Amino acid sequence: MIGVLLRCLVALAVAAGSASAADFWEKKKYTEWSRKEVQKMLNDSPWARPVEFHPPAGGGDDEDKPGRAICEGCSGGSRRSGAPDLQQSVLVTVRWQSALPVKQAMVRGRFGDEAANSPEAAKFLERQEPYYVVAVVGIPAHVLSGSPERFKAGARLKLKNKPPLPAADVRAEPYREYLATVYFAFPRTQQGAPSISLEDAEVEFALELGSNDIEKKFRLKEMVFDGKLEL
């Protein structure tokens, strides 16, 4: 009898510990997320991870460089006061921009307490994303010198027992001064089947930039949101 009671107490303690350890996106609606929780979702969550990146030297403001088309509003290359040291590594964020919890964080961050009632927010959240969109946030703008095709050709989603999934499109926009965000679109289906499923266990985003690659692995079971794999 005592043994049965102890086992019950242990089970209850484990259950209580699991409940208390639940993440905020499991316990609260996105309209209740704090500013800190929004930032965590966007920068350090199962859908967004920081990566150390060693940018190559070079770049510049040469108007003739074909790579300027990838990000017309980005600037960075010449050394001015406040510009990052191009010899040092920087932290970029690899983020699944098309995942619903990330979109919810974006809406909460932009609309605040009006997020639940904004028609624009509702339209954005209800939109069916035709591609997986992975963003690299905070990449030094001078790295974008070069053909956009180079970035598209160098981007892959890697899965253990499947061929790599190449990017179908790429675009970029300014993020902060001297920095940019680059978005990579990947097809959601191949031959009528989902390109990525929970059975794959893990997916790695890889951007090959010569000797200055950006790589980050994501565990798919951690990316389940409201009972569904969200990418």
WOTAZI-V251083 format. One record per helix or strand of 2 or more residues. SS is the DSSP state (hx for helix, st for strand). FROM is the first residue (numbers start at 1). LEN is the number of residues. If there is no record, write none. Layout:
ss from len
SS FROM LEN
SS FROM LEN
This chain:
ss from len
hx 2 19
hx 24 4
hx 30 3
hx 35 9
st 48 6
hx 66 5
st 90 7
hx 100 15
hx 119 8
st 131 10
hx 141 4
hx 148 7
st 155 5
st 165 10
st 179 9
st 189 2
st 193 2
hx 198 3
st 202 6
st 214 6
hx 220 4
st 224 2
st 228 2
